[in-house]
Amino acid sequence: MFESVCFYLCGGLMLLGGIMTVASRSAVASAVWLIFAFLNAAGVYALLSAPFLAILQVLVYAGAIMVLFLFVIMMLHGPVMNEDLRSRSRWFWPALALPLAAIAGSAVTLLGRARGGAFPAPAPHGFGRAEQVAALLLDRYLLAFELISIVLLVAIIGALSLGLREGRRT
């Protein structure tokens, strides 16, 4: 029961992080909310008995990728929109209530279940282990893995190009 409560709590907080990522007016604050969502996703992986995926989530996404995003945002002097308190306060309570409603709905569903376990079937043997992830990334999804690395390289080159061009104007 404790695991299911933690699972739905992490899921609700991940949803809150995603909503606040989109709703934030500052690019840096939005990136910090995205890190918060990534950390909660790592919590979900850990609760699903996939510790390797949880560590990868923290190291790769919340660590390396978000440092890259923050570096690019700060190098380009990311856009900061004017604060409009009325529009922010209009979205604050729904953004806060949605994850709480998801958690409450999940808790009601769990308490109403006749079965004892929170998760109907255990994860397959080897789920989330380093060998399985490596086999998938370097065999079945090799092309997608390489294309993503090329897209990230192009994004870095584009950010550097824009940063250098902006530096020459001043």
C-alpha positions in Angstrom: 0.0 0.0 0.0 2.9 2.4 0.8 4.5 1.8 -2.6 1.2 2.6 -4.4 0.8 5.8 -2.5 4.4 6.8 -3.3 3.8 5.9 -6.9 0.8 8.0 -7.3 2.4 10.9 -5.3 5.4 10.9 -7.7 3.0 10.7 -10.7 1.0 13.6 -9.4 4.1 15.7 -8.7 5.5 14.8 -12.1 2.2 16.1 -13.6 2.6 19.3 -11.5 6.1 19.7 -12.8 5.0 19.3 -16.4 2.2 21.9 -16.0 4.5 24.4 -14.3 7.1 23.9 -17.0 4.6 25.0 -19.6 3.0 27.7 -17.4 6.2 29.4 -16.2 7.0 32.8 -17.7 10.8 32.5 -17.2 12.8 30.0 -19.3 15.1 29.3 -16.4 12.1 28.6 -14.0 10.6 26.4 -16.6 13.8 24.4 -16.9 13.9 24.0 -13.1 10.3 22.7 -13.1 11.3 20.2 -15.8 14.1 19.0 -13.6 11.5 18.5 -10.9 9.4 16.5 -13.2 12.4 14.4 -14.3 13.3 13.6 -10.7 9.7 12.4 -10.0 9.9 10.2 -13.1 13.0 8.7 -11.5 11.0 8.0 -8.4 8.4 6.2 -10.5 11.1 4.1 -12.1 12.5 3.3 -8.7 9.1 2.2 -7.3 8.7 0.0 -10.4 11.8 -2.0 -9.4 13.9 -0.4 -12.2 16.8 1.2 -10.3 19.1 1.4 -13.4 16.4 3.4 -15.3 15.9 5.6 -12.2 19.7 6.4 -12.0 19.8 7.0 -15.8 16.9 9.4 -15.5 18.7 11.4 -12.8 22.1 11.4 -14.4 21.2 11.8 -18.1 18.0 13.9 -18.1 17.9 15.8 -14.8 21.7 16.1 -14.9 23.3 16.3 -18.3 20.5 17.3 -20.6 19.1 20.0 -18.2 22.5 21.4 -17.6 22.8 21.8 -21.4 19.3 23.4 -21.6 20.2 25.8 -18.8 23.5 26.6 -20.4 21.9 27.4 -23.7 19.1 29.5 -22.0 21.6 31.5 -20.0 24.0 31.9 -22.9 21.2 33.3 -25.1 19.8 35.4 -22.3 16.5 33.4 -22.4 13.3 35.3 -22.8 11.7 36.5 -19.6 8.1 37.5 -20.2 6.5 40.4 -18.3 4.8 39.3 -15.1 1.1 39.5 -15.2 -0.1 38.6 -11.7 -3.7 38.3 -12.7 -3.0 35.7 -15.4 -0.6 33.8 -13.1 -3.0 33.7 -10.2 -5.8 32.5 -12.6 -3.8 29.4 -13.5 -2.1 28.7 -10.1 -5.0 27.0 -8.3 -6.0 24.7 -11.3 -2.3 23.8 -11.8 -2.1 22.9 -8.1 -5.5 21.2 -8.0 -5.0 18.9 -11.0 -2.2 16.7 -9.5 -3.9 16.7 -6.1 -7.1 15.5 -7.8 -5.2 12.8 -9.7 -3.7 11.6 -6.4 -7.1 11.6 -4.7 -8.8 9.8 -7.5 -6.0 7.2 -7.6 -6.3 6.7 -3.8 -10.1 6.2 -4.1 -9.6 3.7 -6.9 -6.9 1.8 -4.9 -9.0 1.7 -1.7 -12.0 0.5 -3.7 -10.2 -2.4 -5.2 -11.0 -5.9 -4.1 -7.5 -7.2 -4.9 -4.8 -6.9 -2.3 -1.9 -5.8 -4.6 -1.6 -2.3 -6.0 0.0 -3.5 -9.2 -1.7 -6.4 -11.0 1.4 -8.1 -12.5 5.1 -8.0 -11.5 7.6 -6.6 -14.0 9.2 -9.1 -16.3 12.5 -10.6 -15.2 15.4 -8.2 -16.0 13.1 -5.1 -16.4 15.2 -2.0 -16.1 18.5 -3.7 -15.7 21.6 -2.3 -17.4 22.0 -5.3 -19.8 18.4 -5.0 -21.1 18.6 -1.2 -21.6 22.0 -1.6 -23.4 20.7 -4.4 -25.6 17.7 -2.2 -26.6 19.7 1.0 -27.2 22.5 -0.7 -29.1 20.5 -3.2 -31.0 16.8 -2.5 -31.6 16.8 1.3 -31.2 20.3 2.0 -32.4 19.1 4.3 -35.3 16.9 6.3 -33.0 19.7 6.6 -30.4 22.1 7.9 -33.0 19.6 10.3 -34.5 18.9 11.8 -31.1 22.6 12.4 -30.6 22.8 14.2 -33.9 19.8 16.4 -33.1 21.4 17.3 -29.8 24.7 18.1 -31.6 22.8 20.3 -34.1 21.1 22.1 -31.2 24.4 22.9 -29.5 25.9 24.2 -32.8 22.8 26.3 -33.4 22.9 27.7 -29.9 26.6 28.6 -30.2 25.9 30.2 -33.6 23.1 32.3 -32.2 25.2 33.2 -29.2 28.1 34.3 -31.3 25.9 36.3 -33.6 24.3 38.0 -30.6 27.7 38.8 -29.2 28.9 40.5 -32.4 25.8 42.8 -32.4 26.7 44.3 -29.1 
